[in-house]
Amino acid sequence: MVREQYATTTPGTSLERPKNEYTYKIGIYGWRKRCLYLFVLLLLIILVVNFSLTIWILKVMWFSPTGMGHLRVTKEGLRLEGESEFLFPLYAKEIHSRVDSSLLLQSTHNVTVNARNSNGEVTGRLNVGPKMVEFHSQQFQINSKDGKPLFTVDENEVVIGTDKLRVTGPEGALFEHSVETPLVKAEAFKQLRLESPTRSLSMDAPRGINIKAQAGNIEALSQMDIKLHSSDGVLLLDAETVRLPKLPEGARGGSGISQGLYEICVCPDGKLYLSVAGVGSTCQEYSRVCQ
């Protein structure tokens, strides 16, 4: 067992305590202390530099509580002022310009606008290239300011909704198939010409065809035959004089010799019929054709 010894002193006496043979120092000293101060100083410098760069970026990019630079975040969406460049596709529900300026979409190659459905499939595509403007969709329509359709295209037909279609080219308009229109009219003091270079020209109407020239002549030229046919009605030539200048005339010959010529006869009701030509007129007022 260890025996503890206690030393008592009386007033007026002093007792020296024994000195410690070993002394332990607590803390960081020497090169460790210098490395620690250097590391703290380096962290402080990095903190100051980062803070300065953050302030500089905020100032250069024009960060604000409402947006960044020319980009503003509003209740209606994003508002971008000035010119901007997009390096990747832009997805938006609606894009429109300011009231006092126009919207310009510009690219070095082409501008493509796609419309997709809920499954992500492309349902419509508008491609504006350097040489051609292409549109891929089921229907293409151009409307006026009041919403009236002006031009509509689909797989079956092309509809022009304007009151007047004007073709100003010197060669006119070329149609490879049929054309349906209520009126074909030339400009003032200009000639109207309907021509089919290699095929026949046919005009059909359910109730009638009206050809009118107020200040000129009407000419019908054909390489072969010109046929005027009315399925239910009469053919009316309303004029003071009807001339057939190139109609061949027969010479006087013997009785019963027709020379392969015919005579055009007119019934009292205006009906025309052919009769074998003779020396005299072979037209009969009460012919069986006129009855």
C-alpha angles and dihedrals in degrees: 000000000000115000117215117216122206123199118209125197132199125220113280096029128098130208124201116223119225116260121244113252094206128043122196119202117213120210141039117302138167124014092349090062092049093050090050092052090047092052092049090049091050092051090049091052092049090049092051092047093049092049091049092049091049092053090047093050092048090051096045096045091045095233114189137161089266101047146302126293111316090348115098128184111219136167091262094050136270123343118201121189124198128004121331135183123216117200095186135038117296119221116199139149095215134009121188137156131233120282094252098044141050129245115247124192111187133176137167092232114017142319116238125189117190130191117202135190128227091280093055095251118142109248098170135019133187115191120185109191135173092263107020143027112218129190123189116191143102092263137014120199136176118199133193125236092272092049098259113147109244102173127014128179129183137150094280108038149357117233124196109196100188122112092235132026111202123196112193100176117118091232093049123219125325119211120185094191138024123314124209117202137139095223139025112190136169126220121266113289090007131113123244114219128182111191139173109190100193107010139043126282116228129186118190129180130170095222106020149307120248117197112185134173114181098187107019148026133293115226128186113191125182136167091221128007135348112210125192108190131176116189095198115014142023136296108241122200103185107187140114092243132021111196132191101185098174097046107127118243124215125232125234111274142151125308115282095017109126098177087212092289131128135205124226111229129191124213121216090256092054098260116145125216138166124246129186107263119241140169090285133022114299096191114120123202094215099038120156088244091062094049 
